[in-house]
Amino acid sequence: MIGQHPDLAGLPELKLFAYPTIGELQASLPRYWIERGVTHRSPGLLRALAEFEFGGQTLESLSAAREWINERLLWSGAAVFDFLLERVSPRIAVEKSPENVNTDDTLERVSSAYARARYLHLTRHPVTTQRSMQEHLSRTVPAHPQDGEPMAGIAAWYETHRRILHFAADLPADRYTRVRAEDVLNDSLPQLRAIAAWLRVRTDDSAIEAMKHPEASPFAKPGPLDSGAVGGGDPSFLRDPIPHRVHVPGTLDPPTGWAAGASVWKMVVALANRLGYFDETETQSTSETRRSGAD
């Protein structure tokens, strides 16, 4: 949605900072995906290069993008990103790879390369996040049992947001902001306008209206089926890129199957509260108790 602003350029998931070099990124493609026709660890990178350097996302342009990468395996992710920045200029690039926050080293590569980068921290309720992660893994790697769920998914949610908050602790307000994904989807107009204002780009009605149509992006659908670069984004989005309202759970009860101790869940709840998620029943009970005491 943000990348559809006229002053911005929304990119697919590039994964450029997950490894020190493009060659290392390419070599990390698991055998599982190679056997299923995937030709690069970052389909989004192939699609972005094909779109902005080779004129579109055809089989021919995607093949040219693959050759372009193979000739630059020693390049850093930042060097490739700089190349893409030149291609989308004067628009500001929006880079949204989940891998950017998977490790401290990845975040360090991003921040070292781009001292003026701005970071928009997008959050989601821990239970719906875990459920989505489990459904994604069950759909994409059905032969692999999802051991440790729901604890593994909740742990990933916790560690990711803890890492982001730690990283952002020293960033000034003009370089870091945080929004709940549910708020952007359920009340998009004021949320998108506030994000645009923070980014110091246009906030007029036509600009905000464009942000409400991510389906207009050249990366809002899968790549050509036989290209080896079908993905590059969240599979659910690629199947249905039109924004929908979402349900926000009214409780912070642990998900079905939770097996860790209560003290661990209390840590999850504390972080969720910090990110703006609360147990509505508990909040209502507290308010009623206070009113009763006042009476």
PAGUBA-962636 format. One record per atom (N, C-alpha, C): residue in one letter; y, z, x. Coordinates in steps of 0.05 Angstrom, whole numbers, padded with zeros to 5 digits, always signed. Each point is the difference from the previous one (the first is absolute). Layout:
<tibas>
AYZX
...
</tibas>
This chain:
<tibas>
M-00024+00000+00017
M+00024+00000-00017
M+00025+00000+00017
I+00000+00017+00020
I+00024+00003+00017
I+00004-00026+00016
G-00021-00012+00009
G+00002-00025+00016
G+00010-00024-00015
Q+00001+00002-00027
Q+00010-00022-00016
Q+00031+00000-00003
H+00013+00020+00011
H+00029+00000-00001
H+00010-00024+00016
P+00021-00013-00010
P+00010-00025+00014
P+00008+00004+00029
D+00008+00024+00007
D+00008+00005+00028
D-00023+00009+00018
L-00024+00003-00012
L-00023+00010+00015
L-00022-00021+00000
A-00019+00004+00018
A-00023-00018+00002
A-00026+00016+00000
G-00013+00000-00023
G-00025+00015-00002
G-00023-00014+00015
L-00013+00014+00018
L-00022-00011+00015
L-00026+00011-00009
P-00022-00014+00005
P-00027+00012-00006
P-00006+00022+00020
E-00023+00012-00002
E-00008+00021+00019
E-00007-00014+00027
L+00016+00005+00020
L-00003-00014+00025
L-00018+00015+00020
K+00000+00026-00001
K-00017+00017+00018
K+00008-00004+00029
L+00024-00008+00006
L+00008-00008+00027
L+00001+00024+00020
F+00003+00024-00010
F+00004+00023+00018
F-00024+00018+00002
A-00022-00009-00011
A-00025+00016+00001
A-00012+00001+00028
Y+00006-00021+00016
Y-00011-00001+00027
Y+00023-00009+00019
P-00003+00005+00026
P+00021-00008+00019
P+00004-00030+00002
T-00021-00016-00003
T+00003-00029+00002
T-00013-00014-00024
I+00008-00025-00004
I-00012-00016-00022
I-00030-00006+00006
G-00007-00003+00025
G-00028-00004+00007
G-00017+00023-00008
E+00010+00024+00004
E-00015+00024-00007
E-00003+00003-00031
L+00022-00008-00014
L-00001+00000-00029
L-00021-00019-00009
Q+00000-00024+00011
Q-00019-00021-00009
Q-00029+00009+00006
A-00004+00012+00023
A-00027+00009+00008
A-00011+00022-00017
S+00017+00013-00015
S-00009+00024-00016
S-00012-00008-00027
L-00001-00026-00006
L-00012-00009-00025
L-00030+00007-00001
P-00008+00016-00019
P-00028+00009-00002
P-00019-00024-00005
R-00024+00003+00010
R-00020-00021-00005
R-00005-00004-00029
Y+00002+00022-00016
Y-00005-00002-00029
Y+00018-00021-00012
W+00025-00002+00008
W+00019-00019-00012
W-00003-00028+00012
I-00007-00001+00026
I-00005-00026+00012
I-00023-00014-00015
E-00021+00015-00006
E-00023-00012-00014
E+00008-00009-00029
R+00022+00009-00010
R+00009-00007-00027
R+00023-00020+00001
G+00005-00012+00023
G+00018-00022+00002
G+00029+00007+00007
V+00005+00025+00005
V+00028+00008+00008
V+00003-00008+00029
T+00023-00013+00006
T+00003-00012+00027
T+00021+00015+00017
H+00013+00021-00011
H+00019+00015+00016
H+00002+00028-00011
R+00005+00019+00017
R+00003+00028-00008
R+00024+00003-00018
S+00020-00018+00002
S+00024+00002-00017
S+00004-00026-00015
P-00012-00003-00023
P+00005-00024-00016
P+00030-00003-00007
G+00013+00023-00004
G+00029-00001-00006
G+00016-00012+00022
L-00007+00005+00025
L+00014-00012+00022
L-00003-00030+00000
L-00025-00010-00004
L-00004-00029-00002
L+00016-00012-00022
R+00001+00013-00023
R+00014-00011-00023
R+00030+00000+00005
A+00011+00021+00013
A+00029+00001+00006
A+00008-00022+00019
L-00016-00003+00021
L+00006-00021+00020
L-00002-00028-00013
A-00021-00004-00016
A-00003-00026-00014
A+00024-00005-00018
E+00009+00020-00014
E+00022-00004-00019
E+00026-00005+00014
F+00007+00016+00020
F+00026-00002+00012
F+00003-00018+00024
E-00023-00006+00013
E+00001-00017+00023
E-00012-00028-00004
F-00020-00001-00018
F-00014-00026-00004
F+00002-00011-00028
G+00019+00010-00015
G+00008-00014-00025
G-00015+00007-00025
G-00018+00020+00000
G-00014+00006-00024
G-00028+00010+00006
Q-00014+00009-00021
Q-00026+00013+00004
Q-00023-00019-00008
T-00001-00023+00014
T-00022-00019-00005
T-00022+00005+00021
L-00022-00013-00003
L-00022+00003+00020
L+00010-00009+00027
E+00016-00022+00000
E+00010-00010+00026
E+00019+00019+00013
S+00019+00011-00015
S+00020+00017+00011
S-00012+00027+00009
L-00020+00010-00015
L-00013+00024+00008
L-00017-00004+00026
S-00011-00024+00003
S-00014-00006+00025
S+00019-00002+00023
A+00024-00011-00005
A+00020-00001+00021
A+00009+00028+00008
A+00003+00017-00020
A+00007+00028+00006
A-00021+00014+00016
R-00025-00005-00005
R-00022+00012+00015
R+00002-00009+00029
E+00005-00026+00004
E+00002-00010+00028
E+00024+00012+00014
W+00022+00003-00015
W+00025+00012+00011
W-00007+00029+00011
I-00015+00015-00016
I-00007+00027+00009
I-00018-00001+00024
N-00020-00017+00000
N-00019-00002+00022
N+00013-00007+00026
E+00023-00012-00001
E+00015-00007+00025
E+00018+00023+00009
R+00000+00022-00015
R+00019+00022+00006
R-00015+00027-00002
L-00024+00001+00009
L-00016+00024-00004
L+00011+00024+00017
L+00015-00005+00020
L+00011+00021+00017
L+00027+00010-00011
W+00010-00013-00020
W+00026+00009-00012
W-00004+00027-00013
S+00021+00015+00000
S+00001+00025-00015
S+00005-00006-00030
G-00006+00019-00017
G+00006-00003-00028
G+00030-00003-00004
A+00016+00014+00015
A+00029-00002-00003
A+00010-00028+00007
A-00012-00013+00021
A+00008-00027+00007
A-00005-00019-00023
V-00023+00003-00013
V-00006-00018-00023
V+00019+00006-00023
F+00005+00026-00005
F+00017+00007-00021
F+00029-00010+00004
D+00009+00001+00025
D+00026-00011+00007
D+00002-00030-00007
F-00022-00014+00005
F-00002-00028-00006
F+00003-00004-00031
L-00013+00016-00015
L+00002-00002-00029
L+00028+00008-00010
L+00012+00020+00013
L+00027+00008-00008
L+00019-00023+00003
E-00003-00015+00021
E+00017-00024+00004
E-00004-00020-00022
R-00025-00003-00009
R-00006-00020-00020
R+00012+00008-00028
V+00001+00025-00006
V+00010+00009-00026
V+00029+00006+00000
S+00013+00001+00024
S+00028+00006+00002
S+00017-00020-00017
P+00022+00009-00012
P+00013+00026+00002
P-00010+00022-00018
R-00022-00006-00014
R-00012+00021-00017
R-00012+00022+00017
I-00002+00024-00011
I-00011+00023+00013
I-00030+00002-00007
A-00017+00002+00019
A-00029+00000-00005
A-00009+00027-00011
V-00018-00001-00019
V-00013+00023-00011
V-00029+00000+00008
E-00008+00018+00018
E-00027+00001+00011
E-00014+00025-00013
K-00023-00005-00012
K-00013+00022-00016
K-00029+00004+00007
S-00009-00005+00024
S-00028+00004+00007
S-00007+00030-00001
P-00021+00007-00016
P-00009+00028+00000
P-00008+00010+00028
E-00010-00018+00017
E-00008+00007+00027
E+00023+00012+00017
N+00025-00005-00008
N+00022+00010+00015
N+00001+00030+00001
V-00012+00013-00019
V+00000+00030-00001
V-00027+00012+00004
N-00019-00016+00010
N-00027+00011+00004
N-00003+00018+00024
T+00017-00005+00021
T-00002+00017+00024
T+00029+00005+00011
D+00002+00021+00016
D+00025+00006+00013
D+00008-00023+00019
D-00020-00011+00014
D+00005-00022+00019
D+00012-00024-00014
T-00010-00007-00023
T+00011-00023-00015
T+00029+00005-00007
L+00006+00023-00011
L+00028+00007-00007
L+00017-00001+00025
E-00010+00009+00022
E+00016+00000+00025
E+00006-00029+00008
R-00020-00018-00003
R+00006-00028+00007
R+00021-00012-00017
V+00000+00007-00026
V+00021-00010-00018
V+00027+00011+00008
S+00002+00026+00003
S+00026+00012+00005
S+00011-00007+00028
S-00017-00004+00019
S+00009-00008+00027
S+00011-00028+00000
A-00012-00017-00016
A+00009-00028-00001
A+00025-00004-00016
Y+00004+00017-00021
Y+00022-00005-00019
Y+00015+00026-00004
A+00020+00005+00017
A+00014+00025+00000
A+00018+00003-00025
R+00006-00022-00014
R+00017+00002-00024
R-00016-00004-00026
A-00026-00001+00002
A-00016-00004-00024
A+00005+00021-00021
R-00003-00008-00025
R+00002+00019-00022
R-00027+00003-00013
Y-00006+00024-00008
Y-00027+00007-00010
Y+00002+00010-00029
L-00014-00014-00017
L-00002+00008-00028
L-00028+00012-00004
H-00001+00025-00005
H-00026+00015-00003
H-00008-00002-00029
L-00021-00015-00006
L-00010-00004-00027
L-00023+00019-00005
T+00002+00017-00021
T-00022+00019-00005
T-00014-00007-00026
R-00023+00013-00003
R-00016-00003-00025
R-00016+00026-00004
H-00005+00007-00024
H-00015+00025-00007
H-00026+00001+00016
P-00008+00022+00011
P-00024+00001+00017
P-00025-00008-00014
V-00003+00009-00025
V-00025-00006-00014
V-00003-00030-00008
T+00022-00012-00009
T-00002-00029-00006
T-00002-00016+00025
T+00012+00010+00022
T-00003-00014+00026
T-00030+00000+00008
Q-00012+00023-00001
Q-00029+00002+00008
Q-00017-00018-00017
R+00005+00001-00026
R-00016-00017-00019
R+00003-00029+00007
S+00025-00009+00006
S+00005-00028+00006
S-00014-00008+00026
M+00001+00018+00020
M-00013-00005+00026
M-00030-00003-00004
Q-00012+00017-00016
Q-00029-00001-00004
Q-00008-00025-00015
E+00016-00008-00020
E-00006-00024-00015
E+00002-00025+00018
H+00021+00000+00018
H+00004-00022+00018
H-00024-00003+00019
L-00009+00023+00012
L-00023-00002+00018
L-00025-00007-00014
S-00004+00009-00024
S-00024-00006-00015
S-00001-00030-00007
R+00024-00012-00004
R+00001-00028-00007
R-00002-00018+00025
T+00012+00008+00022
T+00000-00017+00024
T-00024+00003+00018
V-00011+00024+00001
V-00024+00005+00016
V-00021+00014-00017
P-00010-00013-00021
P-00018+00014-00019
P-00026+00009+00013
A-00008-00012+00022
A-00026+00007+00012
A+00002+00026+00016
H+00025+00009+00005
H+00004+00024+00016
H+00006+00024-00018
P-00017+00021+00000
P+00005+00023-00017
P+00026+00014+00008
Q+00015+00010-00020
Q+00025+00013+00006
Q-00005+00030+00004
D-00010+00006+00024
D-00007+00028+00006
D+00026+00017+00001
G-00003+00024-00009
G+00022+00019+00003
G+00022-00001-00021
E-00003-00018-00020
E+00020-00001-00021
E-00005+00022-00020
P+00022+00011-00011
P+00028-00008+00003
P+00015+00012+00023
M-00014+00017+00016
M+00014+00015+00021
M+00012-00018+00021
A-00015-00022+00007
A+00010-00017+00022
A+00026-00014-00009
G+00001-00010-00025
G+00024-00013-00009
G+00024+00019-00002
I-00005+00024-00009
I+00022+00020-00002
I+00009+00007+00029
A-00019+00003+00018
A+00008+00006+00028
A+00017-00022+00012
A-00007-00025-00006
A+00016-00022+00010
A+00028+00000-00012
W+00002+00006-00026
W+00026+00003-00013
W+00016+00022+00014
Y-00012+00022+00004
Y+00014+00023+00012
Y+00010-00006+00028
E-00018-00011+00017
E+00007-00005+00028
E+00021-00022+00002
T-00001-00020-00017
T+00019-00022+00001
T+00028+00011-00006
H+00003+00014-00022
H+00026+00010-00008
H+00010+00022+00019
R-00018+00016+00011
R+00008+00020+00020
R+00011-00014+00024
R-00013-00021+00009
R+00009-00015+00023
R+00027-00013-00004
I+00004-00011-00024
I+00026-00013-00006
I+00022+00020+00000
L-00004+00023-00013
L+00021+00021-00002
L+00007+00010+00028
H-00020+00004+00017
H+00005+00009+00027
H+00016-00021+00015
F-00007-00025-00003
F+00014-00022+00014
F+00029-00002-00010
A+00004+00004-00026
A+00027-00004-00011
A+00018+00025+00002
A-00011+00022+00010
A+00015+00025+00000
A+00027-00003+00015
D+00001-00016+00020
D+00025-00002+00016
D+00016-00025-00006
L-00009-00016-00020
L+00015-00024-00007
L+00024+00007-00017
P+00022-00014+00004
P+00024+00005-00018
P-00005-00012-00027
A+00015+00009-00020
A-00003-00008-00028
A+00003-00030-00004
D+00015-00013+00017
D+00004-00029-00004
D-00024-00016+00011
R-00019+00014+00013
R-00023-00015+00010
R-00026+00009-00013
Y+00001+00020-00017
Y-00025+00009-00013
Y+00007+00009-00029
T-00017-00010-00018
T+00001+00010-00028
T-00028+00000-00011
R-00003+00014-00022
R-00027+00003-00012
R+00002-00005-00030
V-00019-00015-00011
V-00002-00005-00028
V-00029+00003-00010
R-00003+00008-00025
R-00026+00001-00012
R-00006-00028-00011
A-00023-00011+00006
A-00007-00027-00010
A+00000+00000-00030
E-00009+00022-00012
E-00001+00001-00029
E+00027-00002-00013
D+00021+00011+00013
D+00027-00001-00011
D+00011-00029+00002
V-00007-00014+00022
V+00009-00027+00003
V-00012-00018-00021
L-00025+00004-00007
L-00014-00016-00020
L+00008+00007-00028
N+00004+00026-00005
N+00006+00009-00028
N+00029+00000-00007
D+00018+00000+00019
D+00029+00000-00005
D+00013-00017+00021
S-00007-00025+00001
S+00006-00017+00023
S+00030-00005+00005
L+00016-00004-00021
L+00028-00008+00003
L+00016+00019+00018
P+00002+00026-00008
P+00015+00018+00017
P-00012+00005+00027
Q-00027+00000+00001
Q-00013+00005+00026
Q+00005-00023+00020
L-00003-00025-00010
L+00004-00023+00018
L+00029-00002+00008
R+00018+00007-00018
R+00029-00002+00007
R+00006+00021+00021
A-00012+00024-00002
A+00005+00021+00020
A-00011-00009+00027
I-00023-00012+00000
I-00012-00010+00025
I+00018-00021+00013
A+00009-00019-00016
A+00018-00021+00010
A+00026+00012+00011
A+00011+00020-00013
A+00024+00013+00010
A-00005+00014+00027
W-00023+00013+00002
W-00007+00013+00025
W-00004-00021+00023
L-00010-00023-00007
L-00004-00021+00020
L+00026-00015+00006
R+00021+00006-00016
R+00026-00013+00003
R-00002-00030-00005
V-00015-00008-00020
V-00001-00027-00009
V+00011-00002-00029
R+00001-00023-00011
R+00012-00004-00026
R-00013+00018-00021
T+00016+00010-00019
T-00010+00016-00022
T+00007-00012-00027
D+00008-00026+00000
D+00008-00012-00026
D-00025-00005-00016
D+00004-00006-00026
D-00022-00003-00019
D-00020-00022+00009
S+00010-00022+00010
S-00018-00022+00006
S-00018+00007+00024
A+00011+00015+00019
A-00016+00008+00023
A-00022+00020-00008
I+00007+00019-00017
I-00019+00019-00009
I-00021-00013-00018
E+00008-00019-00016
E-00019-00015-00017
E-00021-00014+00017
A+00009-00012+00022
A-00019-00014+00018
A-00020+00020+00011
M+00008+00024+00006
M-00019+00021+00011
M-00022+00007-00021
K+00005-00005-00025
K-00019+00007-00021
K-00022-00021-00003
H+00001-00021+00017
H-00019-00022-00003
H-00015-00005+00027
P-00016+00018+00009
P-00015-00005+00024
P-00020-00023-00002
E-00006-00007-00025
E-00018-00023-00004
E+00011-00026+00010
A+00027-00001+00005
A+00013-00024+00010
A-00003-00003+00030
S-00011+00019+00014
S-00004-00001+00029
S-00021-00021+00007
P+00004-00014+00022
P-00021-00019+00009
P-00025+00014+00009
F+00001+00027+00002
F-00024+00015+00008
F-00011+00016-00023
A+00007-00007-00024
A-00009+00015-00024
A-00026-00010-00011
K-00014-00016+00014
K-00026-00010-00009
K-00018-00004+00025
P-00026-00001-00004
P-00017-00004+00024
P+00005-00026+00014
G-00006-00001+00025
G+00002-00025+00015
G-00022-00019-00008
P+00000-00025+00010
P-00021-00019-00007
P-00028+00011+00005
L-00018-00005-00018
L-00026+00012+00001
L-00016-00005+00026
D+00003-00024+00011
D-00016-00008+00023
D+00016+00004+00026
S+00022+00015-00001
S+00017+00002+00024
S-00007+00022+00019
G-00016+00019-00009
G-00006+00024+00017
G+00023+00019+00000
A+00021-00006-00016
A+00024+00018-00001
A+00008+00003-00030
V-00019+00010-00015
V+00005+00003-00029
V+00017+00024-00007
G-00003+00021+00016
G+00014+00025-00006
G+00028+00002+00011
G+00006+00023+00011
G+00027+00005+00010
G+00017+00019-00017
G-00013+00012-00020
G+00013+00019-00018
G-00020+00015-00015
D+00010+00019-00016
D-00018+00016-00017
D-00015-00019-00019
P-00026+00001-00001
P-00016-00018-00017
P+00008+00002-00030
S+00006+00024-00009
S+00007+00003-00028
S+00026-00014-00006
F+00019+00001+00019
F+00025-00014-00004
F-00004-00030+00001
L-00017-00010+00018
L-00005-00029+00002
L-00014-00010-00026
R-00015+00017-00013
R-00013-00009-00025
R+00020+00000-00023
D+00019+00019+00000
D+00019+00003-00022
D+00027+00010+00012
P+00018-00018+00009
P+00024+00009+00013
P+00023+00009-00018
I-00004-00002-00026
I+00022+00008-00018
I+00000+00031-00002
P+00023+00013+00004
P+00002+00029-00001
P-00008+00011-00027
H-00014+00023+00000
H-00008+00013-00025
H+00008+00030+00002
R+00005+00012-00023
R+00004+00028+00000
R-00026+00014+00007
V+00003+00024+00013
V-00024+00014+00008
V+00001+00029-00010
H-00023+00012-00002
H-00003+00027-00009
H+00003+00019+00023
V+00016+00021-00004
V+00002+00021+00021
V-00015+00025-00011
P-00021+00008+00014
P-00015+00024-00010
P+00019+00024-00003
G-00005+00014-00021
G+00017+00024-00006
G-00010+00025+00013
T-00022-00002+00015
T-00010+00023+00014
T-00005-00006+00029
L-00004+00020+00016
L-00008-00002+00028
L-00027+00013+00004
D-00017-00003-00020
D-00027+00010+00003
D-00016-00018+00019
P-00018+00012+00015
P-00016-00017+00018
P-00017-00020-00015
P-00005-00024+00012
P-00016-00020-00014
P-00029+00008-00004
T-00013-00013-00019
T-00028+00006-00004
T-00016-00005+00025
G-00017+00019+00007
G-00016-00002+00024
G+00012+00014+00024
W+00024+00011-00003
W+00012+00014+00023
W-00017+00023+00008
A-00006+00002+00026
A-00019+00020+00010
A+00012+00018+00021
A+00024-00006+00010
A+00012+00017+00021
A+00011+00025-00013
G+00006+00020+00016
G+00009+00025-00010
G+00027-00001-00014
A+00006+00021-00016
A+00026+00001-00014
A+00023+00001+00019
S-00003+00012+00023
S+00023+00001+00019
S+00008-00027+00010
V-00020-00018+00003
V+00006-00028+00008
V+00015-00014-00022
W-00008+00004-00025
W+00014-00014-00021
W+00029+00011-00003
K+00004+00025+00006
K+00027+00012-00001
K+00018-00015+00020
M-00011-00008+00023
M+00016-00016+00019
M+00008-00027-00012
V-00019-00012-00014
V+00006-00026-00013
V+00022+00004-00021
V-00003+00021-00016
V+00020+00005-00021
V+00028+00005+00012
A+00000+00015+00021
A+00026+00006+00013
A+00014-00025+00010
L-00016-00018+00012
L+00012-00025+00009
L+00008-00018-00024
A-00017+00000-00021
A+00007-00016-00024
A+00026+00010-00012
N+00004+00026-00001
N+00025+00012-00010
N+00023-00009+00016
R-00003-00001+00026
R+00021-00008+00018
R+00008-00029-00005
L-00020-00016-00008
L+00005-00029-00006
L+00009-00005-00029
G+00002+00021-00016
G+00010-00003-00027
G-00020-00001-00022
Y-00025+00009+00006
Y-00021+00001-00020
Y-00007+00029-00007
F+00000+00006-00026
F-00004+00028-00008
F-00020+00001-00023
D-00011+00024-00003
D-00018+00005-00023
D+00017+00007-00024
E+00001-00018-00019
E+00018+00004-00023
E-00008+00024-00017
T-00026+00005-00002
T-00009+00023-00016
T+00009+00026+00013
E-00002+00001+00026
E+00009+00024+00015
E+00030+00004-00002
T+00015-00023+00003
T+00029+00002-00002
T+00008+00009-00028
Q-00013-00011-00021
Q+00006+00008-00027
Q-00006+00030-00005
S-00023+00009+00011
S-00008+00028-00003
S+00020+00018+00013
T+00010-00008+00024
T+00019+00016+00015
T+00026+00002-00016
S+00009-00023-00011
S+00024+00000-00016
S-00002+00018-00024
E-00023-00001-00014
E-00004+00016-00024
E+00000+00030+00007
T-00012+00006+00024
T+00000+00028+00008
T+00028+00010+00006
R+00016-00017+00013
R+00027+00008+00006
R+00016+00004-00026
R-00004-00018-00020
R+00015+00002-00025
R-00008+00026-00015
S-00027+00006+00002
S-00010+00024-00013
S+00012+00025+00013
G+00002+00000+00026
G+00012+00022+00015
G+00030+00004-00007
A+00013-00023-00003
A+00029+00002-00007
A+00004+00011-00028
D-00019-00008-00018
D+00002+00011-00027
D-00004+00030-00001
</tibas>
